[in-house]
Amino acid sequence: MTATPRPALPERAADTTAEEPWPVRLLSMKIAEYVEKMSVVWVEGQVVQLNRRPGARTAYLTLRDPDVDMSLSCSVHVNALDAMPGPLAEGARVVVQAKPSFWTQRGSLVLDTRQIRPVGVGELLARLEYLKRNLAQEGLFDRDRKQPLPFLPRRVGLVCGRASAAEKDVVENARRRWPATVFEIRQVAVQGVNAVPEVTAALAELDAHPEVDVIVVARGGGGVEDLLPFSNEALVRAVAQARTPVVSAIGHDVDTPLLDLVADHRASTPTDAAKAVVPDAEAEQRGVDAARDRMRRALEGRLHHERRRLTELSSRPVLADKSAFVRVQRDLVEALRGRARHRVEAQVHRARDHVGHMRVQARTLSPQSTLDRGYAVVSRQNGEVVTDPGDLTAQELLRVRVDRGDFGARVVGGGA
């Protein structure tokens, strides 16, 4: 029987389908072919691992990007290592000339290194200056974005090396100034390949702590290469984004990593950082005592001034004779009473004269005055005054009122 031929595999990746996939070996071969077409390239990075076995002609190292957590494996001939001016150590910054190669068996990308050169201090400083200019143009170093330090933080976050002198300086000097200072300490690597990720992680952890009011990043002095992590762009941006005020205490006064420029406060030394984050209890006590003395002197001066004014007022004639004012007021009251009495008496006299005048007038106009002149008032028994004789009837009994009394009368004849 003739074997059935296998279907041909797709030539391009875009032609593959779920029914016609590539096997892993073919994909690896395709990637290797594509990588093989790449030319030799110069790459800069930091050596994080070096493996050189005695007698082996090839050494292996891991090259890491110092700004991001990304690395590549490199193979290098020992002759290239021996041609370097000095031994290659982990953490060194280097530039390598390499040909990218894809290992199909492992499925990994490897740089076949042809040359390897250390990055000199001058080159590092030039690159730092370039990074410094770019960050300054973004405004990361502007003064108006810096946060003020708290007067007395609840907790002080401290990022420092393990069992370092910087930690001791900050803690001892801070507690010497303010004995009740509470620290939240994170011990990390402050140099080498792990410095940037560990310092950044510790900074983020302390920034999220609810009671940490200020963060100090401290490290002792060192060479330019030792302080490079504190000029790393990723770390600088992490400090710029922190919500908690950050104090940079890196190296000595002559050292100026980029962290000093982006931090909210730059301390020349770890000891100076302790002075910046907490007040001096003795100085504050002296200030309180001085303010209390000034307040006491001001109060005593005010009391003396008021006492002197009171003495001056009490020595005046009007206050020397304490009854003088009462006498004046009494005379004034008596005068007012006299005027009121005379006014009332005058009004009473005028009212009495008016009443007398009205009495005489009433008497003159009254019916009694008419009777006194001989007139009489005739009325019926019901009190009705008789005005017309025609209204009377014979024998009707009438009442006649005269000046000195009254009497009855009977009508003799009829009406008129």
Protein Blocks (a to p, Z undefined) as FASTA:
>chain_A
ZZdddddddfbfklpcfklccdfklmmmmmmmmmmmpccdddddddfbdcddehiabdcd
ddddfkbccdddddddfklmmmpmbdcdehiacdddddddddfklopacdddfbdcdddf
klmmmmmmmmmmmmmmnopmpmklpccddfbdfbdcddddehifklmmmmmmmmmmmmmb
ccddddddfedjklmmmmmmmmmmmmmpmklcbdcdddddddfklmmmmmcfklmmmmmm
pmbdcdddehjfklccfklmmpmbdcfbfklmmmmmpccfklmmmmmmmmmmmmmmmmmm
mmmmmmmmmmmmmmpmklmmmmlmmmmmmmmmmmmmmmmmmmmmmmmmmmmmmmmmmmmm
mmmmpmklmmmnopacdddfkopacfbfklpcehiacddddfkbccddddfbdcZZ
